[in-house]
Amino acid sequence: MGGCGTTSDALSFSGYSSTYSPTTEQWSGTAWATTSGINVARYGIAGCGTISDALSFGGSTGLPAAVATSEK
């Protein structure tokens, strides 16, 4: 799972929990809310930026399938 932002305004995207998930969620400082998903579901993804200008990159869709995908 990747993410970006601050402790009171953050994003968490993708991940793996028995299946790959393209879900993106936003943290408001008190609760998580599901937002639009990413295009390529993967785990081991990295992220940077702010919630209004985020970048996700890398990750894997299963061994040995490393993903050379970046999404903004």
C-alpha positions in Angstrom: 0.0 0.0 0.0 1.3 3.4 -0.9 0.3 6.8 0.4 1.1 10.5 0.7 0.0 13.6 2.5 0.0 14.6 6.2 -1.4 13.1 9.4 -4.5 15.2 9.0 -5.0 15.0 5.2 -3.7 11.9 3.4 -4.2 9.4 0.7 -3.7 5.6 0.8 -3.8 3.7 -2.5 -3.8 0.1 -3.7 -2.7 -2.9 -1.7 -3.2 -6.6 -1.3 -5.6 -8.5 1.0 -6.1 -11.9 -0.6 -6.7 -10.0 -3.9 -5.1 -6.9 -5.4 -7.1 -3.7 -4.7 -7.2 -0.6 -6.9 -8.9 1.4 -4.1 -7.8 4.9 -3.1 -8.9 6.2 0.3 -8.6 9.7 1.8 -7.9 10.4 5.5 -9.5 13.6 6.9 -7.8 13.4 10.2 -10.8 11.5 11.8 -12.1 9.1 9.2 -11.3 7.3 5.9 -13.4 7.8 2.8 -13.2 5.8 -0.5 -12.3 8.0 -3.5 -11.6 7.1 -7.1 -9.3 4.1 -7.7 -6.0 3.8 -9.4 -5.8 2.2 -12.9 -3.5 -0.7 -12.1 -4.1 -2.6 -8.8 -0.8 -3.7 -7.2 1.0 -4.1 -3.9 4.4 -2.7 -2.8 3.4 0.6 -4.4 5.0 3.9 -3.4 3.6 7.4 -3.3 4.5 11.0 -2.8 2.9 14.5 -2.9 -0.3 16.0 -1.5 -3.9 14.8 -1.7 -4.5 17.3 -4.5 -1.3 16.5 -6.4 -0.3 12.9 -5.7 1.9 10.4 -7.6 1.9 6.6 -7.2 4.5 4.5 -8.8 6.0 1.0 -9.0 4.7 -2.1 -7.2 3.9 -5.6 -8.3 1.0 -7.6 -9.5 2.5 -10.9 -8.4 5.9 -12.5 -8.6 7.9 -11.6 -10.6 5.6 -9.1 -12.2 7.1 -5.7 -11.2 5.1 -2.8 -12.6 6.7 0.2 -14.2 3.6 2.3 -13.9 3.2 5.8 -12.6 -0.2 7.4 -12.0 -1.1 11.0 -11.1 
